[in-house]
Every structure is written in C-alpha cells, then in structure tokens.
Amino acid sequence: MDEGDLFTANGKKRLRLWGSQKEQEQQFDYDLEKEVWKLLLHTGCELEDSVAEWKGRKNMCGRLEAHFKAVF
C-alpha cells in the first residue's frame, strides 16, 4: 500500500480501501478494515523506526493516526 492509495485522485478526501463500513459489517459482522487499521496503528507507532520499508519516511505514526481518525 502506498500513501497515494489512501486519498481520492485530487488528494482531498481520505479513502477506505476495502469497501464501506456497512459492507464490511454485512460480510464479516464487524468492520474488518477498521480492525486491520488498529493493528497498523500499533505497528506503525511502536515499530516505525524498525521496519526497513519505513526508513526515511517522516512521522509514520502521526500520518497513520491522521488517516485513522479521518476515516474511522
């Protein structure tokens, strides 16, 4: 996943990636995407300096938190 995938083409609105909350709840009985994002937040904030692919990316935890708060 690249950060460009998290926004509309004009970059103004943050996106869900796996469908609406309603669709998730109908299919899984809970919002699976939200639960995965909780894990991403934990990982991104606890290990942002340890994950090789994230080296050089500034404020990974803050950016993940901003997306989570805006979408969920």
N, C-alpha and C positions, 0 to 999 in steps of 0.2 A: 504494500500500500504506500502510495506517495501522497504527500500532503495536498497536492493538486487534486486528488480524487475526493477530497473532503469538502470541496466547495462547488457551487454552480459554475458554469463556464465563465460568467462575468466576475466570479470571485466574491460575490456579495452575500451569499447565503450558504451556511454550512449544511451538509447533507448527511442523512442516514445512508448506509451502504447496502443494507440487506432488506429494504422494504419498510413499510410503516409499522408503527407500534401495534396497530390493530392486526395487521397480517401476521406479525410475529406471535402475538398472543393467541390468535386462532390456530396457528400451526404448532406452536410449542407449549401453549398455556402460560407463557411468560415472555417478556421482551428479551429474547436471546442476544440481540445486538447490544442492548444496554449492559447485560451481564458481561459480555466479552470486553466492552469498553471499560468496565470496572477493573478487570484484570489488566488491561493495557495501562490504565492509570497507575495501578500499583507497580507494575513492572517498570513503566517509564519514569516514575518518580523515585523508586528505590534503586534502579539499576542504570539510570541514564548515562552514567559515566563508565559503565562496564560493558555495554552492548556495542560490539565492534561497528555495526552498521550505523549507530547513532553518534559515533565520534565526529566531532566537528559541527554537530547540529546544536545550535544555541537554544537554551531554555526548553528542552524537550518536555519536561514535566509541566511547565506553565502552558505550553501550547496544547498538550493533551487535555489539561484541565479546562482550558477555554473552550475547546471543542465539546467536551462532555457537558459542560454547563449550558452551552448554547443549544445543543441537540436534545439532551435528555432532561 
